[in-house]
């Protein structure tokens, strides 16, 4: 995937002075506009000082769908913790998404005032992007997401810890009844990242399936405001 590719973006602008940004990545088969509508219909996630950017992944052949085109951030050999990652597609998309960070930086937002996150596949993509390529961001969140058992993200995090380099804080939520991306996959991801050196807060939503809910987004909003406070209260 070419690094110069321009992704379509749905943007929710701040209502006041722009001092921070969130890049919120959708799940497989969705779009930025679709995720924006889902969030809007679930919980009022908007801020006076934070711009929220919902990019859309380009359509690509997706192996779990027998090669059919789908809006996915990367390919998978199959949906399983135990298979190798499709790193060519992951790394290509990291380069492409990096251009969104650069646009925000050029708009005057410091890197530590940018948070990257996503739902399902979008959360896994966010972890690759933040932990491996842009660890100076203000934080990363993953909702109903998991990493493969031998993910290179774990190696990157452990290497930064060994070198006493900074790492972004991770916020995770996962539904206890999620039978598409199993709760234990998400929990194991958070536990492994914590063992390798990240600060991780993991929240279980009782009875929630593979979806967003208002209590989850309310927790996320509180965490985002802690990581990205208004400028007059920023560290």
ZIZI-V289001 format. One record per helix or strand. SS is the DSSP state (H for helix, E for strand). FROM is the first residue (numbers start at 1). TO is the last residue. If there is no record, write none. Layout:
# ZIZI-V289001
SS&FROM&TO, SS&FROM&TO
This chain:
# ZIZI-V289001
E&9&12, E&20&25, H&32&42, E&50&55, E&59&62, H&63&65, E&68&71, E&76&76, E&85&85, H&87&106, H&111&113, E&114&119, H&121&133, E&139&143, H&152&162, E&170&175, H&183&195, E&200&205, H&214&227, H&231&233
